[in-house]
């Protein structure tokens, strides 16, 4: 017997993702991306991931500088 035991390690991994989306305005773009990410949660759950908070960093039109920065 090896003396090893099975452990379940819980941890978080932060990552940043930029996604292009067609929308009417900035708020609509944010809503669409959040909805898409939440819908993808089921696929991630099957792989052992759980989506927590989605923090919006920026939302600007392609090629424009955001007023948030």
N, C-alpha and C positions, 0 to 999 in steps of 0.2 A: 504494500500500500504506500502511496507517495506522500501521504500526510497533507496533501493540498485539499482545500475546501473551496466550494463555489461561492463567490461573492457577487453581489449586484451592486455596481457603482453607479450612482446617479450624479450627473454633472450637467452643466450648461455650456453651450457653445454659442457665442454671439457672432453674427455675420451681417454684412451689409450687402444689399442687392439693389441694383438700379433696373427699373423696368419701364419700357416705353409702352404707353397706353393711349388710345384715342379717346378723348373726352371733350366735353363742352367747356369746362373751366377747371381750375386747380382743385377745387373741392370735389368735383365729379371724378377727376383722375385719382385722387386719394381714395375715395370711396370704392372705386372699381378695383384698385390694386389690393386694398384691404380685403375686399370680398373674394378676390381670386386667391389670395393667400389663405384665407380661412377655409375655402373650399378644398384647397390642396392638403389641409390638415389630415383628412382621413387617410390619404396615401402615406403621409409621414408617420401617422400613428401605427400603421402596419409595419413600419420599419423601426419602431421604437422611439420616435420623436414626438414631442408634444409642443405645439405652438403656444407661447405665452403672449405677452404683450407685443404688439406691432407698433414700434415707434417710428413715426414719419420724420425723416430728416429734412427732406426737401421735395418740392414739386414745382417744376418750372417747365415752360414750353421748350421743346427741342431747340437748341441753339441760343436760348436766352438765359441770362443770369437771373437767378432768383433774388427777390427782395429780402428773403430770409437771411442771406449771407451778406 
